[in-house]
Amino acid sequence: MAAAEALPGPFDQLIAGDDEDEDRAALLTLIEDLQAQGDAVAELASALGYDISIEI
């Protein structure tokens, strides 16, 4: 949550910004971290016998 709250707005400008921009890089890192967290939740669910999709 802290990483998301630390992103400067407006959010649409971060999405459309240059890949070299420090704030856009922070956004991309956040996205990758959230995807990894989702994968970990799906893996745990599988270990507990649940089947959830990790497809977007």
C-alpha positions in Angstrom: 0.0 0.0 0.0 2.8 2.4 0.9 4.4 2.0 -2.6 1.1 2.7 -4.3 0.4 5.7 -2.0 3.9 7.1 -2.7 3.3 7.3 -6.4 2.8 10.9 -7.5 -0.4 11.6 -9.5 -2.1 11.9 -11.8 -2.0 8.2 -12.4 -2.8 8.4 -16.1 0.4 10.4 -16.7 2.4 7.7 -15.0 0.9 5.1 -17.3 1.6 7.2 -20.4 5.0 8.5 -19.2 8.5 7.7 -20.6 9.9 4.4 -19.6 13.0 6.2 -18.4 11.0 8.3 -16.0 11.7 7.5 -12.3 8.1 7.6 -11.3 7.0 5.4 -14.1 9.7 2.9 -13.1 8.3 2.9 -9.6 4.8 2.2 -11.1 6.1 -0.7 -13.1 7.9 -2.1 -10.1 4.7 -1.9 -8.1 2.8 -3.7 -10.9 5.4 -6.5 -10.9 5.3 -6.8 -7.2 1.5 -7.0 -7.1 1.6 -9.7 -9.8 4.1 -11.7 -7.8 1.9 -11.3 -4.7 -1.1 -12.6 -6.7 1.0 -15.6 -7.9 2.0 -16.4 -4.3 -1.6 -16.3 -3.2 -2.6 -18.6 -6.1 0.2 -21.0 -5.2 -0.9 -21.0 -1.5 -4.5 -21.6 -2.6 -3.4 -24.5 -4.7 -1.5 -26.0 -1.8 -4.6 -25.8 0.3 -6.7 -27.6 -2.4 -8.3 -24.5 -4.0 -8.1 -23.7 -7.7 -8.0 -20.0 -8.6 -7.0 -18.4 -11.9 -4.0 -16.1 -12.1 -4.9 -15.1 -15.7 -5.7 -11.5 -16.3 
